[in-house]
Amino acid sequence: MNTLKTLSSIFEHRIIRIPDYQRGYAWQKHQLNDFWEDLIHLSPERVHYTGVLTLEPVVEACWKRWESDLWIIDGKGYKPFYIVDGQQRLTTSVILIQAILESVPKDAELNFQTIDEIRQQYILHTAPTGIRQSYLFGYEKDNPSDEFLRTGVFLEKSASNNDEQTFYTRNLATAKQFFKDKLKTLELTEIAEIYKKLTQKFKFNLYEVDDEIDVFVTFETMNNRGKPLSNLELLKNRLIYLSTLFPNHNGGIELRNNINATWKTIYEYLGRNPDKLLSDEEFLRNHWIMYFKFSRQTGNDYKEYLLDEKFTAQNVTHPKDTNDQLTVEEINNYVMNLQQAVKPWFYMHNPHYPLKDYSEESNRILVDRLVRLGYKSFKPLVLAAFCRGNDLKETNVLLKAIERYIFTIFTLSRRRGNTGDSNFLNKSRDYLTHKITTNGIVNDLNNWVERHFSANKFLEYIAENYELGRQGFYHWDGIRYFLFEYEQGLKAKGKQSTNKLDWNEFTTRMKDHVTLEHIYPQTDNDIYWASKFGNLNIQQKKLLLHSLGNLLPLSRSKNSSLQNDAFPLKKNNGAGLGYYNGSISENEVSIQDEWTPKEIFERGITLLEFMESRWNIILGDSRFKARLLHVAEIIGCLCVDDTEKAL
């Protein structure tokens, strides 16, 4: 049945729960703002159609397990319901009511109701004795969102509160703060009017589904107007639905419990770092490649496989082919592998985040390098390394080989971005299942490097940068990664523990500030630079300016105007700032007495020799390196003796 109902009538003798197959609270500020604007601009004489609210009666066998709620269901006649559709809007309404209660004096009345009466009606119903209490709205138990809703939103105490944060709990906190910020600017009469409109003028199209409707399929096909379900959320619902198709004695209940526990873990880790929320779609797709197969198709290929081919009701009840028959064990193995994979997946994106079992420094360094390089197509293979039971030394060998492949094939040789991806993506499943050894993968990576690395391609790329009016090595997309690695090499060589060059600061762009400096500056009006470079033409200056040896990573951002200072001032400006107390690379440059074309050339050669050693490659002889640096002819003209020694 369906009818338009106000919030006050919806909560009349009902206790409402969000079931385990539902996602958490997904609304963010733009949906909250739309909801608030609808409320503010609604005329008190009119009603607002808020949307569909679909409720499913909870069967007695389920609510009988709700021990803390038996008194209100069995004793006071409240009817328990699950939300099938509309939980985002209903959750938002309840959060707003709580924010209203916290925004008015305790002795205030809203629409002739006391604060305690409102709380009794919508939030927490308490028996006259004060001993028994029931939340009228919430999630099923053992859900971080349920715990947070009670403690973080409703401000009730909990002996079991472990402050577990997820992407969804942060959305709950954001929603409450959003409404509190809006309400604090309003007078009591205005808040009372908002409360009245919310509870009496916002109307839901209320449906109560009957036993003949398959609630899981209903949920999956609902039009979620607020925010569409993600593929991860759809998958959870589908797997729970499949668990109900197995007889309970065959493990259906245990499977459902494992699904809920797994998705709780997934959302915990995807949202664990609030500054770097991880995409559930990306996690699901990369895990699918590792666990099932790789497809060259793009878009929803993994979704179509999981929901339309693999995990279907037909494959449980009457498969077309016996090979397609799904068992509890097969589904459970997939679910448990998802749970196992999400923690290393988080670590793969947050190597320096404090995390138990992932604290080995050499492994962190290697993972951090891949984060900075962007992984390319190697995430499934790296994930497999963490999921297959390698020891860290074995995994580290693989990570080194992958980093070498990415840097030499793409950053240096400028090969197409999909070079080798089909080969290594297809092998990630075999690697996970131990059909391929780590040594086999590493040898394959090294063979690809031998075949596809080209120093000439790098030379052509740098030359093209100059020819097209770009800035030589300064325009190279690998310059910051390379110079950062050079800094780390100097740090290891000097056995220093302090890290003066921070990657995040080094790669942050600030207006009128630089973190990568041209030692010989772009504006060379100072008398010092005129004395060293004044006899060169414009093209020669440009080649030297953007040559590798003239680029220096700074440990702290510098105002761009200071780049033009004379070299002695750059080394030490007399005010405690300069290369002498900066990064290790700055320290290295600061010991030079002068900065001329000769020093630019020599430092460039040093950097290229480091490149060869660090990535185990051969760029070419000294003449080739001089050509690559684009200063060979200039150096040959200016300092023949030194050049001949170098060459």
ChimeraX attribute file (.defattr): number of C-alpha atoms within 10 A of each C-alpha:
attribute: neighborCount
match mode: 1-to-1
recipient: residues
	/A:1	8
	/A:2	13
	/A:3	12
	/A:4	17
	/A:5	21
	/A:6	22
	/A:7	19
	/A:8	17
	/A:9	13
	/A:10	19
	/A:11	18
	/A:12	13
	/A:13	16
	/A:14	19
	/A:15	23
	/A:16	25
	/A:17	23
	/A:18	22
	/A:19	18
	/A:20	22
	/A:21	24
	/A:22	22
	/A:23	21
	/A:24	26
	/A:25	19
	/A:26	18
	/A:27	19
	/A:28	17
	/A:29	12
	/A:30	9
	/A:31	17
	/A:32	19
	/A:33	15
	/A:34	11
	/A:35	16
	/A:36	19
	/A:37	11
	/A:38	15
	/A:39	20
	/A:40	15
	/A:41	8
	/A:42	17
	/A:43	12
	/A:44	14
	/A:45	7
	/A:46	9
	/A:47	15
	/A:48	17
	/A:49	14
	/A:50	21
	/A:51	19
	/A:52	22
	/A:53	23
	/A:54	24
	/A:55	23
	/A:56	21
	/A:57	16
	/A:58	18
	/A:59	12
	/A:60	9
	/A:61	8
	/A:62	9
	/A:63	17
	/A:64	14
	/A:65	10
	/A:66	13
	/A:67	8
	/A:68	13
	/A:69	20
	/A:70	17
	/A:71	16
	/A:72	23
	/A:73	19
	/A:74	12
	/A:75	9
	/A:76	10
	/A:77	12
	/A:78	19
	/A:79	16
	/A:80	22
	/A:81	21
	/A:82	24
	/A:83	22
	/A:84	24
	/A:85	25
	/A:86	22
	/A:87	25
	/A:88	20
	/A:89	22
	/A:90	19
	/A:91	20
	/A:92	21
	/A:93	19
	/A:94	21
	/A:95	23
	/A:96	24
	/A:97	23
	/A:98	21
	/A:99	23
	/A:100	22
	/A:101	22
	/A:102	16
	/A:103	19
	/A:104	18
	/A:105	10
	/A:106	11
	/A:107	8
	/A:108	15
	/A:109	17
	/A:110	20
	/A:111	12
	/A:112	9
	/A:113	11
	/A:114	15
	/A:115	19
	/A:116	16
	/A:117	15
	/A:118	19
	/A:119	19
	/A:120	17
	/A:121	18
	/A:122	22
	/A:123	22
	/A:124	19
	/A:125	20
	/A:126	16
	/A:127	13
	/A:128	8
	/A:129	7
	/A:130	8
	/A:131	7
	/A:132	14
	/A:133	17
	/A:134	19
	/A:135	22
	/A:136	23
	/A:137	23
	/A:138	21
	/A:139	22
	/A:140	19
	/A:141	14
	/A:142	12
	/A:143	17
	/A:144	23
	/A:145	27
	/A:146	20
	/A:147	25
	/A:148	25
	/A:149	21
	/A:150	20
	/A:151	15
	/A:152	19
	/A:153	21
	/A:154	21
	/A:155	12
	/A:156	12
	/A:157	11
	/A:158	11
	/A:159	5
	/A:160	7
	/A:161	13
	/A:162	10
	/A:163	12
	/A:164	13
	/A:165	19
	/A:166	25
	/A:167	21
	/A:168	21
	/A:169	26
	/A:170	19
	/A:171	18
	/A:172	25
	/A:173	15
	/A:174	16
	/A:175	25
	/A:176	23
	/A:177	16
	/A:178	18
	/A:179	21
	/A:180	19
	/A:181	13
	/A:182	12
	/A:183	20
	/A:184	15
	/A:185	11
	/A:186	12
	/A:187	11
	/A:188	18
	/A:189	12
	/A:190	13
	/A:191	19
	/A:192	19
	/A:193	15
	/A:194	23
	/A:195	20
	/A:196	16
	/A:197	23
	/A:198	25
	/A:199	19
	/A:200	17
	/A:201	24
	/A:202	23
	/A:203	24
	/A:204	23
	/A:205	16
	/A:206	20
	/A:207	18
	/A:208	17
	/A:209	17
	/A:210	12
	/A:211	10
	/A:212	6
	/A:213	10
	/A:214	11
	/A:215	17
	/A:216	19
	/A:217	12
	/A:218	14
	/A:219	20
	/A:220	19
	/A:221	11
	/A:222	15
	/A:223	14
	/A:224	16
	/A:225	13
	/A:226	17
	/A:227	12
	/A:228	12
	/A:229	19
	/A:230	11
	/A:231	19
	/A:232	19
	/A:233	18
	/A:234	20
	/A:235	19
	/A:236	21
	/A:237	22
	/A:238	21
	/A:239	23
	/A:240	21
	/A:241	21
	/A:242	25
	/A:243	26
	/A:244	15
	/A:245	13
	/A:246	17
	/A:247	10
	/A:248	12
	/A:249	8
	/A:250	13
	/A:251	17
	/A:252	21
	/A:253	16
	/A:254	15
	/A:255	25
	/A:256	22
	/A:257	14
	/A:258	17
	/A:259	26
	/A:260	21
	/A:261	16
	/A:262	20
	/A:263	22
	/A:264	19
	/A:265	18
	/A:266	24
	/A:267	21
	/A:268	21
	/A:269	22
	/A:270	21
	/A:271	21
	/A:272	19
	/A:273	17
	/A:274	12
	/A:275	7
	/A:276	12
	/A:277	15
	/A:278	19
	/A:279	10
	/A:280	17
	/A:281	16
	/A:282	11
	/A:283	20
	/A:284	18
	/A:285	20
	/A:286	23
	/A:287	25
	/A:288	21
	/A:289	20
	/A:290	26
	/A:291	19
	/A:292	17
	/A:293	17
	/A:294	23
	/A:295	13
	/A:296	9
	/A:297	8
	/A:298	7
	/A:299	9
	/A:300	12
	/A:301	13
	/A:302	24
	/A:303	19
	/A:304	13
	/A:305	15
	/A:306	17
	/A:307	16
	/A:308	11
	/A:309	13
	/A:310	17
	/A:311	21
	/A:312	20
	/A:313	18
	/A:314	15
	/A:315	19
	/A:316	18
	/A:317	14
	/A:318	12
	/A:319	14
	/A:320	10
	/A:321	8
	/A:322	9
	/A:323	8
	/A:324	16
	/A:325	17
	/A:326	20
	/A:327	17
	/A:328	17
	/A:329	13
	/A:330	10
	/A:331	18
	/A:332	20
	/A:333	13
	/A:334	15
	/A:335	22
	/A:336	15
	/A:337	15
	/A:338	22
	/A:339	20
	/A:340	16
	/A:341	19
	/A:342	25
	/A:343	22
	/A:344	22
	/A:345	23
	/A:346	23
	/A:347	21
	/A:348	21
	/A:349	20
	/A:350	18
	/A:351	22
	/A:352	15
	/A:353	14
	/A:354	10
	/A:355	13
	/A:356	7
	/A:357	8
	/A:358	16
	/A:359	14
	/A:360	10
	/A:361	11
	/A:362	12
	/A:363	19
	/A:364	18
	/A:365	15
	/A:366	20
	/A:367	24
	/A:368	18
	/A:369	18
	/A:370	23
	/A:371	16
	/A:372	13
	/A:373	15
	/A:374	13
	/A:375	18
	/A:376	15
	/A:377	18
	/A:378	20
	/A:379	21
	/A:380	27
	/A:381	27
	/A:382	24
	/A:383	22
	/A:384	26
	/A:385	23
	/A:386	20
	/A:387	21
	/A:388	13
	/A:389	12
	/A:390	13
	/A:391	10
	/A:392	15
	/A:393	11
	/A:394	13
	/A:395	18
	/A:396	19
	/A:397	15
	/A:398	23
	/A:399	23
	/A:400	17
	/A:401	18
	/A:402	23
	/A:403	21
	/A:404	20
	/A:405	23
	/A:406	24
	/A:407	20
	/A:408	24
	/A:409	23
	/A:410	20
	/A:411	19
	/A:412	21
	/A:413	21
	/A:414	18
	/A:415	17
	/A:416	9
	/A:417	13
	/A:418	10
	/A:419	16
	/A:420	15
	/A:421	15
	/A:422	13
	/A:423	11
	/A:424	19
	/A:425	22
	/A:426	18
	/A:427	21
	/A:428	30
	/A:429	23
	/A:430	18
	/A:431	23
	/A:432	22
	/A:433	14
	/A:434	13
	/A:435	12
	/A:436	14
	/A:437	13
	/A:438	17
	/A:439	12
	/A:440	12
	/A:441	19
	/A:442	18
	/A:443	14
	/A:444	15
	/A:445	20
	/A:446	15
	/A:447	13
	/A:448	15
	/A:449	20
	/A:450	14
	/A:451	9
	/A:452	18
	/A:453	23
	/A:454	19
	/A:455	20
	/A:456	15
	/A:457	14
	/A:458	21
	/A:459	20
	/A:460	13
	/A:461	19
	/A:462	23
	/A:463	19
	/A:464	14
	/A:465	17
	/A:466	18
	/A:467	11
	/A:468	9
	/A:469	8
	/A:470	15
	/A:471	19
	/A:472	24
	/A:473	25
	/A:474	21
	/A:475	13
	/A:476	17
	/A:477	11
	/A:478	16
	/A:479	17
	/A:480	20
	/A:481	18
	/A:482	16
	/A:483	19
	/A:484	19
	/A:485	16
	/A:486	19
	/A:487	20
	/A:488	18
	/A:489	16
	/A:490	16
	/A:491	18
	/A:492	11
	/A:493	9
	/A:494	10
	/A:495	9
	/A:496	11
	/A:497	8
	/A:498	9
	/A:499	13
	/A:500	17
	/A:501	20
	/A:502	13
	/A:503	14
	/A:504	9
	/A:505	14
	/A:506	19
	/A:507	13
	/A:508	12
	/A:509	12
	/A:510	13
	/A:511	8
	/A:512	10
	/A:513	17
	/A:514	22
	/A:515	22
	/A:516	20
	/A:517	19
	/A:518	21
	/A:519	23
	/A:520	25
	/A:521	24
	/A:522	14
	/A:523	11
	/A:524	17
	/A:525	13
	/A:526	13
	/A:527	11
	/A:528	16
	/A:529	19
	/A:530	13
	/A:531	10
	/A:532	14
	/A:533	17
	/A:534	14
	/A:535	11
	/A:536	13
	/A:537	9
	/A:538	9
	/A:539	10
	/A:540	16
	/A:541	21
	/A:542	16
	/A:543	18
	/A:544	27
	/A:545	23
	/A:546	24
	/A:547	24
	/A:548	27
	/A:549	24
	/A:550	24
	/A:551	24
	/A:552	20
	/A:553	25
	/A:554	23
	/A:555	22
	/A:556	17
	/A:557	18
	/A:558	16
	/A:559	13
	/A:560	15
	/A:561	12
	/A:562	14
	/A:563	21
	/A:564	19
	/A:565	21
	/A:566	21
	/A:567	24
	/A:568	17
	/A:569	16
	/A:570	19
	/A:571	22
	/A:572	15
	/A:573	16
	/A:574	10
	/A:575	7
	/A:576	9
	/A:577	13
	/A:578	20
	/A:579	25
	/A:580	19
	/A:581	15
	/A:582	19
	/A:583	24
	/A:584	26
	/A:585	24
	/A:586	20
	/A:587	15
	/A:588	14
	/A:589	20
	/A:590	21
	/A:591	11
	/A:592	12
	/A:593	11
	/A:594	14
	/A:595	20
	/A:596	17
	/A:597	22
	/A:598	20
	/A:599	17
	/A:600	22
	/A:601	26
	/A:602	15
	/A:603	18
	/A:604	22
	/A:605	20
	/A:606	11
	/A:607	17
	/A:608	21
	/A:609	17
	/A:610	16
	/A:611	19
	/A:612	13
	/A:613	11
	/A:614	13
	/A:615	15
	/A:616	11
	/A:617	17
	/A:618	14
	/A:619	19
	/A:620	15
	/A:621	9
	/A:622	16
	/A:623	14
	/A:624	16
	/A:625	21
	/A:626	22
	/A:627	13
	/A:628	26
	/A:629	25
	/A:630	25
	/A:631	22
	/A:632	18
	/A:633	13
	/A:634	19
	/A:635	21
	/A:636	14
	/A:637	10
	/A:638	14
	/A:639	12
	/A:640	13
	/A:641	12
	/A:642	13
	/A:643	21
	/A:644	11
	/A:645	7
	/A:646	13
	/A:647	13
